[in-house]
Amino acid sequence: MKKGSFSGRRRDLEEKFFLERDRALLEALRKETASKQRREALSTASGITDEKLLDKLEELDVSAQTLAALTLVPLIAVAWADGSVDIKERQAVLDAAAQKGVEPEHPGHQLLQQWLKQKPDAQLLVAWKGYVATLSQTLGDEAEVALKTDILARARAVAETAGGLLGFGNKVSKTEQAVLDELEEAFG
């Protein structure tokens, strides 16, 4: 009788072990499938096929739904150039977002709000540069110039919102200008 009960108990433990292992494997498979689907959607929406860049974007929680927020990274970079985002800069970024269709109900708006509250990782700007480099390869010269002009003008507008002393003097600080120069260099 002892031998039979031991055998039954052993079988129960084995079944429990394999059931838990199967659950863990299924969960890992679900996560892998979901990640692959998110990457494919992001690749389709952005035109990016570079695996390393897609990895960076995924690490930064950029998805196909929040891709529009990625286009606003230059404005975020300029707003944080001096180490903090003031009210005028924040409003300028939100106004630019609204112009690009990133309204409060848009999935990218929540990501944008997060970037305005807490300075994003420096890798975000690196990912944006990769995005612009990939995008520039697909655009003609005229479209690339138009994109560059638009992005730099909106970034400069953010830089100028808080600058100057009592409305006089240079409205763009040295740190903001350095970021603007870095953004311009991203276009090659």
Secondary structure, DSSP 8 states (H G I E B T S, - for coil): -HHHHHHHHHHHHHHHHHHHHHHHHHHHHHHHHHHHHHHHHHHHHH----HHHHHHHHHTT--TTTHHHHTTHHHHHHHTTTSS--HHHHHHHHHHHHHTT--TTSHHHHHHHHHHHS---THHHHHHHHHHHHHHHHS-HHHHHHHHHHHHHHHHHHHHHS-SBTTBS-SS-HHHHHHHHHHHHTT-
